Amino acid sequence: MELASERSNSQKLENSRLIIERQNKELKAKLAEMEAQMKTRSKATIASLESKIGNLEEQLEVEAR
């Protein structure tokens, strides 16, 4: 009886471990995807701001003449 109980507990622990490992893998993939999205957004924001700076610099040159 005690051996059967230990086997049952061991199996439950193993199943829990496998579930946690799968969840961990899914979360790591999701994190990597989100980081890539943020990197893309950041690059787009930087490009937009650089464009605005360029426009403002042109306006400043025109006004300085």
Jmol script that loads the backbone (N, CA, C; Angstrom):
load data "model"
ATOM      1  N   MET A   1       0.824  -1.194   0.000  1.00  0.00           N
ATOM      2  CA  MET A   1       0.000   0.000   0.000  1.00  0.00           C
ATOM      3  C   MET A   1       0.868   1.258   0.000  1.00  0.00           C
ATOM      4  N   GLU A   2       1.872   1.282   0.843  1.00  0.00           N
ATOM      5  CA  GLU A   2       2.745   2.444   0.931  1.00  0.00           C
ATOM      6  C   GLU A   2       3.509   2.656  -0.374  1.00  0.00           C
ATOM      7  N   LEU A   3       3.937   1.569  -1.001  1.00  0.00           N
ATOM      8  CA  LEU A   3       4.659   1.662  -2.271  1.00  0.00           C
ATOM      9  C   LEU A   3       3.749   2.232  -3.368  1.00  0.00           C
ATOM     10  N   ALA A   4       2.514   1.794  -3.398  1.00  0.00           N
ATOM     11  CA  ALA A   4       1.554   2.298  -4.386  1.00  0.00           C
ATOM     12  C   ALA A   4       1.316   3.790  -4.167  1.00  0.00           C
ATOM     13  N   SER A   5       1.245   4.203  -2.931  1.00  0.00           N
ATOM     14  CA  SER A   5       1.050   5.610  -2.608  1.00  0.00           C
ATOM     15  C   SER A   5       2.255   6.440  -3.063  1.00  0.00           C
ATOM     16  N   GLU A   6       3.443   5.928  -2.832  1.00  0.00           N
ATOM     17  CA  GLU A   6       4.659   6.619  -3.260  1.00  0.00           C
ATOM     18  C   GLU A   6       4.715   6.727  -4.778  1.00  0.00           C
ATOM     19  N   ARG A   7       4.347   5.653  -5.451  1.00  0.00           N
ATOM     20  CA  ARG A   7       4.337   5.685  -6.926  1.00  0.00           C
ATOM     21  C   ARG A   7       3.337   6.721  -7.435  1.00  0.00           C
ATOM     22  N   SER A   8       2.184   6.780  -6.803  1.00  0.00           N
ATOM     23  CA  SER A   8       1.151   7.735  -7.189  1.00  0.00           C
ATOM     24  C   SER A   8       1.649   9.168  -6.983  1.00  0.00           C
ATOM     25  N   ASN A   9       2.253   9.408  -5.837  1.00  0.00           N
ATOM     26  CA  ASN A   9       2.798  10.743  -5.551  1.00  0.00           C
ATOM     27  C   ASN A   9       3.909  11.105  -6.533  1.00  0.00           C
ATOM     28  N   SER A  10       4.753  10.142  -6.821  1.00  0.00           N
ATOM     29  CA  SER A  10       5.851  10.362  -7.753  1.00  0.00           C
ATOM     30  C   SER A  10       5.309  10.701  -9.146  1.00  0.00           C
ATOM     31  N   GLN A  11       4.279   9.983  -9.570  1.00  0.00           N
ATOM     32  CA  GLN A  11       3.675  10.237 -10.878  1.00  0.00           C
ATOM     33  C   GLN A  11       3.036  11.624 -10.922  1.00  0.00           C
ATOM     34  N   LYS A  12       2.363  12.006  -9.841  1.00  0.00           N
ATOM     35  CA  LYS A  12       1.742  13.332  -9.786  1.00  0.00           C
ATOM     36  C   LYS A  12       2.803  14.428  -9.866  1.00  0.00           C
ATOM     37  N   LEU A  13       3.899  14.226  -9.159  1.00  0.00           N
ATOM     38  CA  LEU A  13       4.981  15.207  -9.182  1.00  0.00           C
ATOM     39  C   LEU A  13       5.598  15.311 -10.575  1.00  0.00           C
ATOM     40  N   GLU A  14       5.776  14.171 -11.210  1.00  0.00           N
ATOM     41  CA  GLU A  14       6.347  14.156 -12.564  1.00  0.00           C
ATOM     42  C   GLU A  14       5.417  14.879 -13.537  1.00  0.00           C
ATOM     43  N   ASN A  15       4.117  14.632 -13.435  1.00  0.00           N
ATOM     44  CA  ASN A  15       3.151  15.311 -14.303  1.00  0.00           C
ATOM     45  C   ASN A  15       3.172  16.816 -14.060  1.00  0.00           C
ATOM     46  N   SER A  16       3.243  17.209 -12.812  1.00  0.00           N
ATOM     47  CA  SER A  16       3.308  18.632 -12.478  1.00  0.00           C
ATOM     48  C   SER A  16       4.577  19.262 -13.043  1.00  0.00           C
ATOM     49  N   ARG A  17       5.669  18.557 -12.932  1.00  0.00           N
ATOM     50  CA  ARG A  17       6.944  19.055 -13.460  1.00  0.00           C
ATOM     51  C   ARG A  17       6.856  19.260 -14.969  1.00  0.00           C
ATOM     52  N   LEU A  18       6.268  18.304 -15.675  1.00  0.00           N
ATOM     53  CA  LEU A  18       6.136  18.413 -17.126  1.00  0.00           C
ATOM     54  C   LEU A  18       5.243  19.588 -17.526  1.00  0.00           C
ATOM     55  N   ILE A  19       4.173  19.779 -16.777  1.00  0.00           N
ATOM     56  CA  ILE A  19       3.267  20.911 -17.051  1.00  0.00           C
ATOM     57  C   ILE A  19       3.996  22.229 -16.843  1.00  0.00           C
ATOM     58  N   ILE A  20       4.737  22.331 -15.756  1.00  0.00           N
ATOM     59  CA  ILE A  20       5.471  23.556 -15.450  1.00  0.00           C
ATOM     60  C   ILE A  20       6.549  23.808 -16.511  1.00  0.00           C
ATOM     61  N   GLU A  21       7.226  22.775 -16.942  1.00  0.00           N
ATOM     62  CA  GLU A  21       8.244  22.936 -17.985  1.00  0.00           C
ATOM     63  C   GLU A  21       7.618  23.434 -19.281  1.00  0.00           C
ATOM     64  N   ARG A  22       6.451  22.900 -19.635  1.00  0.00           N
ATOM     65  CA  ARG A  22       5.760  23.325 -20.857  1.00  0.00           C
ATOM     66  C   ARG A  22       5.336  24.791 -20.737  1.00  0.00           C
ATOM     67  N   GLN A  23       4.787  25.149 -19.574  1.00  0.00           N
ATOM     68  CA  GLN A  23       4.371  26.540 -19.357  1.00  0.00           C
ATOM     69  C   GLN A  23       5.573  27.482 -19.430  1.00  0.00           C
ATOM     70  N   ASN A  24       6.680  27.061 -18.855  1.00  0.00           N
ATOM     71  CA  ASN A  24       7.894  27.868 -18.867  1.00  0.00           C
ATOM     72  C   ASN A  24       8.367  28.095 -20.303  1.00  0.00           C
ATOM     73  N   LYS A  25       8.345  27.037 -21.106  1.00  0.00           N
ATOM     74  CA  LYS A  25       8.756  27.149 -22.506  1.00  0.00           C
ATOM     75  C   LYS A  25       7.831  28.098 -23.265  1.00  0.00           C
ATOM     76  N   GLU A  26       6.522  27.990 -23.039  1.00  0.00           N
ATOM     77  CA  GLU A  26       5.551  28.870 -23.703  1.00  0.00           C
ATOM     78  C   GLU A  26       5.756  30.328 -23.297  1.00  0.00           C
ATOM     79  N   LEU A  27       6.005  30.557 -22.010  1.00  0.00           N
ATOM     80  CA  LEU A  27       6.207  31.920 -21.521  1.00  0.00           C
ATOM     81  C   LEU A  27       7.502  32.522 -22.076  1.00  0.00           C
ATOM     82  N   LYS A  28       8.545  31.717 -22.186  1.00  0.00           N
ATOM     83  CA  LYS A  28       9.800  32.209 -22.762  1.00  0.00           C
ATOM     84  C   LYS A  28       9.600  32.601 -24.219  1.00  0.00           C
ATOM     85  N   ALA A  29       8.838  31.799 -24.965  1.00  0.00           N
ATOM     86  CA  ALA A  29       8.566  32.109 -26.369  1.00  0.00           C
ATOM     87  C   ALA A  29       7.751  33.397 -26.476  1.00  0.00           C
ATOM     88  N   LYS A  30       6.762  33.538 -25.599  1.00  0.00           N
ATOM     89  CA  LYS A  30       5.924  34.739 -25.600  1.00  0.00           C
ATOM     90  C   LYS A  30       6.757  35.973 -25.264  1.00  0.00           C
ATOM     91  N   LEU A  31       7.649  35.849 -24.297  1.00  0.00           N
ATOM     92  CA  LEU A  31       8.528  36.948 -23.920  1.00  0.00           C
ATOM     93  C   LEU A  31       9.421  37.354 -25.087  1.00  0.00           C
ATOM     94  N   ALA A  32      10.000  36.372 -25.765  1.00  0.00           N
ATOM     95  CA  ALA A  32      10.862  36.669 -26.912  1.00  0.00           C
ATOM     96  C   ALA A  32      10.074  37.389 -28.000  1.00  0.00           C
ATOM     97  N   GLU A  33       8.844  36.959 -28.230  1.00  0.00           N
ATOM     98  CA  GLU A  33       7.996  37.599 -29.236  1.00  0.00           C
ATOM     99  C   GLU A  33       7.689  39.046 -28.853  1.00  0.00           C
ATOM    100  N   MET A  34       7.357  39.263 -27.590  1.00  0.00           N
ATOM    101  CA  MET A  34       7.042  40.612 -27.118  1.00  0.00           C
ATOM    102  C   MET A  34       8.271  41.519 -27.190  1.00  0.00           C
ATOM    103  N   GLU A  35       9.436  40.978 -26.859  1.00  0.00           N
ATOM    104  CA  GLU A  35      10.665  41.774 -26.931  1.00  0.00           C
ATOM    105  C   GLU A  35      10.942  42.180 -28.374  1.00  0.00           C
ATOM    106  N   ALA A  36      10.713  41.259 -29.311  1.00  0.00           N
ATOM    107  CA  ALA A  36      10.921  41.569 -30.725  1.00  0.00           C
ATOM    108  C   ALA A  36       9.955  42.653 -31.186  1.00  0.00           C
ATOM    109  N   GLN A  37       8.698  42.566 -30.738  1.00  0.00           N
ATOM    110  CA  GLN A  37       7.709  43.588 -31.096  1.00  0.00           C
ATOM    111  C   GLN A  37       8.107  44.955 -30.556  1.00  0.00           C
ATOM    112  N   MET A  38       8.575  44.979 -29.327  1.00  0.00           N
ATOM    113  CA  MET A  38       8.971  46.249 -28.725  1.00  0.00           C
ATOM    114  C   MET A  38      10.181  46.841 -29.446  1.00  0.00           C
ATOM    115  N   LYS A  39      11.092  45.979 -29.864  1.00  0.00           N
ATOM    116  CA  LYS A  39      12.276  46.441 -30.586  1.00  0.00           C
ATOM    117  C   LYS A  39      11.856  47.083 -31.908  1.00  0.00           C
ATOM    118  N   THR A  40      10.915  46.442 -32.599  1.00  0.00           N
ATOM    119  CA  THR A  40      10.416  46.973 -33.862  1.00  0.00           C
ATOM    120  C   THR A  40       9.717  48.312 -33.641  1.00  0.00           C
ATOM    121  N   ARG A  41       8.880  48.367 -32.614  1.00  0.00           N
ATOM    122  CA  ARG A  41       8.178  49.627 -32.303  1.00  0.00           C
ATOM    123  C   ARG A  41       9.160  50.730 -31.945  1.00  0.00           C
ATOM    124  N   SER A  42      10.178  50.380 -31.173  1.00  0.00           N
ATOM    125  CA  SER A  42      11.175  51.375 -30.772  1.00  0.00           C
ATOM    126  C   SER A  42      11.895  51.930 -31.994  1.00  0.00           C
ATOM    127  N   LYS A  43      12.249  51.055 -32.924  1.00  0.00           N
ATOM    128  CA  LYS A  43      12.939  51.510 -34.140  1.00  0.00           C
ATOM    129  C   LYS A  43      12.034  52.442 -34.945  1.00  0.00           C
ATOM    130  N   ALA A  44      10.753  52.097 -35.026  1.00  0.00           N
ATOM    131  CA  ALA A  44       9.810  52.942 -35.766  1.00  0.00           C
ATOM    132  C   ALA A  44       9.669  54.300 -35.086  1.00  0.00           C
ATOM    133  N   THR A  45       9.603  54.305 -33.768  1.00  0.00           N
ATOM    134  CA  THR A  45       9.488  55.561 -33.024  1.00  0.00           C
ATOM    135  C   THR A  45      10.736  56.416 -33.227  1.00  0.00           C
ATOM    136  N   ILE A  46      11.893  55.804 -33.171  1.00  0.00           N
ATOM    137  CA  ILE A  46      13.149  56.533 -33.362  1.00  0.00           C
ATOM    138  C   ILE A  46      13.203  57.128 -34.767  1.00  0.00           C
ATOM    139  N   ALA A  47      12.811  56.345 -35.766  1.00  0.00           N
ATOM    140  CA  ALA A  47      12.811  56.845 -37.145  1.00  0.00           C
ATOM    141  C   ALA A  47      11.864  58.024 -37.291  1.00  0.00           C
ATOM    142  N   SER A  48      10.704  57.946 -36.669  1.00  0.00           N
ATOM    143  CA  SER A  48       9.725  59.039 -36.726  1.00  0.00           C
ATOM    144  C   SER A  48      10.274  60.299 -36.068  1.00  0.00           C
ATOM    145  N   LEU A  49      10.883  60.129 -34.910  1.00  0.00           N
ATOM    146  CA  LEU A  49      11.447  61.280 -34.202  1.00  0.00           C
ATOM    147  C   LEU A  49      12.611  61.898 -34.976  1.00  0.00           C
ATOM    148  N   GLU A  50      13.441  61.055 -35.599  1.00  0.00           N
ATOM    149  CA  GLU A  50      14.545  61.580 -36.392  1.00  0.00           C
ATOM    150  C   GLU A  50      14.023  62.376 -37.581  1.00  0.00           C
ATOM    151  N   SER A  51      12.937  61.913 -38.175  1.00  0.00           N
ATOM    152  CA  SER A  51      12.318  62.631 -39.287  1.00  0.00           C
ATOM    153  C   SER A  51      11.804  63.987 -38.830  1.00  0.00           C
ATOM    154  N   LYS A  52      11.153  64.018 -37.679  1.00  0.00           N
ATOM    155  CA  LYS A  52      10.650  65.285 -37.136  1.00  0.00           C
ATOM    156  C   LYS A  52      11.799  66.250 -36.849  1.00  0.00           C
ATOM    157  N   ILE A  53      12.881  65.722 -36.306  1.00  0.00           N
ATOM    158  CA  ILE A  53      14.056  66.562 -36.026  1.00  0.00           C
ATOM    159  C   ILE A  53      14.584  67.151 -37.322  1.00  0.00           C
ATOM    160  N   GLY A  54      14.659  66.307 -38.352  1.00  0.00           N
ATOM    161  CA  GLY A  54      15.125  66.800 -39.654  1.00  0.00           C
ATOM    162  C   GLY A  54      14.240  67.910 -40.185  1.00  0.00           C
ATOM    163  N   ASN A  55      12.933  67.741 -40.065  1.00  0.00           N
ATOM    164  CA  ASN A  55      12.000  68.789 -40.517  1.00  0.00           C
ATOM    165  C   ASN A  55      12.172  70.075 -39.725  1.00  0.00           C
ATOM    166  N   LEU A  56      12.326  69.946 -38.423  1.00  0.00           N
ATOM    167  CA  LEU A  56      12.509  71.128 -37.581  1.00  0.00           C
ATOM    168  C   LEU A  56      13.831  71.839 -37.896  1.00  0.00           C
ATOM    169  N   GLU A  57      14.869  71.046 -38.176  1.00  0.00           N
ATOM    170  CA  GLU A  57      16.159  71.652 -38.532  1.00  0.00           C
ATOM    171  C   GLU A  57      16.040  72.424 -39.842  1.00  0.00           C
ATOM    172  N   GLU A  58      15.282  71.874 -40.788  1.00  0.00           N
ATOM    173  CA  GLU A  58      15.070  72.573 -42.080  1.00  0.00           C
ATOM    174  C   GLU A  58      14.306  73.866 -41.834  1.00  0.00           C
ATOM    175  N   GLN A  59      13.262  73.808 -41.013  1.00  0.00           N
ATOM    176  CA  GLN A  59      12.491  75.022 -40.710  1.00  0.00           C
ATOM    177  C   GLN A  59      13.361  76.083 -40.061  1.00  0.00           C
ATOM    178  N   LEU A  60      14.223  75.641 -39.167  1.00  0.00           N
ATOM    179  CA  LEU A  60      15.121  76.562 -38.470  1.00  0.00           C
ATOM    180  C   LEU A  60      16.070  77.230 -39.456  1.00  0.00           C
ATOM    181  N   GLU A  61      16.583  76.479 -40.412  1.00  0.00           N
ATOM    182  CA  GLU A  61      17.492  77.039 -41.421  1.00  0.00           C
ATOM    183  C   GLU A  61      16.750  78.077 -42.274  1.00  0.00           C
ATOM    184  N   VAL A  62      15.523  77.754 -42.656  1.00  0.00           N
ATOM    185  CA  VAL A  62      14.744  78.694 -43.467  1.00  0.00           C
ATOM    186  C   VAL A  62      14.488  79.979 -42.692  1.00  0.00           C
ATOM    187  N   GLU A  63      14.139  79.861 -41.440  1.00  0.00           N
ATOM    188  CA  GLU A  63      13.849  81.034 -40.609  1.00  0.00           C
ATOM    189  C   GLU A  63      15.110  81.866 -40.337  1.00  0.00           C
ATOM    190  N   ALA A  64      16.258  81.205 -40.296  1.00  0.00           N
ATOM    191  CA  ALA A  64      17.512  81.903 -40.000  1.00  0.00           C
ATOM    192  C   ALA A  64      17.986  82.742 -41.184  1.00  0.00           C
ATOM    193  N   ARG A  65      17.476  82.474 -42.380  1.00  0.00           N
ATOM    194  CA  ARG A  65      17.924  83.208 -43.572  1.00  0.00           C
ATOM    195  C   ARG A  65      17.351  84.581 -43.638  1.00  0.00           C
TER     196      ARG A  65
END
end "model"
wireframe off; spacefill off
backbone 0.3
color backbone group
